[in-house]
Amino acid sequence: MAGKEGKKSLEKKMDAKKADQTKNVKKLTTSDDAYSPEKRIIHGRKPSRSGSTNFVKVTTDQVDLNAEKNKLKKENPGFSVNVLTPKQYENSRRSYSVGGKAVRGVSKILLKK
């Protein structure tokens, strides 16, 4: 009875695939983006007769966002509180006219924190 000459073609393909997957995982876990927290904005709004009152808290997605949101709701009763990405927050702001130029409702300085 002859011994095995080597691996079958399917086994070779599976080994190659596993090695490629391992290399990809190492590449992902060692990249800076794998551990960089994403910025999140907790925005609260309370409408009133003369406009609205707003607050903005900049945080990252590494904190418990629901717990932070609930804490801010308790501290500011009557406010509607949302968690947004910077892009969602910027798109949600209305433009208004000041001296003939359209201006965003909240300056971008808040987003740079």
Stockholm file with secondary structure:
# STOCKHOLM 1.0

chainA/1-113         MAGKEGKKSLEKKMDAKKADQTKNVKKLTTSDDAYSPEKRIIHGRKPSRSGSTNFVKVTTDQVDLNAEKNKLKKENPGFSVNVLTPKQYENSRRSYSVGGKAVRGVSKILLKK
#=GR chainA/1-113 SS CCCCCSCCHHHHHHHHHHHHHHHHHHHHHHSGGGTCCCEEEEEEEEEETTEEEEEEEEEETTSCHHHHHHHHHHHSTTCEEEEECHHHHHHHSCEEEETTEEEESSCGGGGGC
#=GC SS_cons         CCCCCSCCHHHHHHHHHHHHHHHHHHHHHHSGGGTCCCEEEEEEEEEETTEEEEEEEEEETTSCHHHHHHHHHHHSTTCEEEEECHHHHHHHSCEEEETTEEEESSCGGGGGC
//
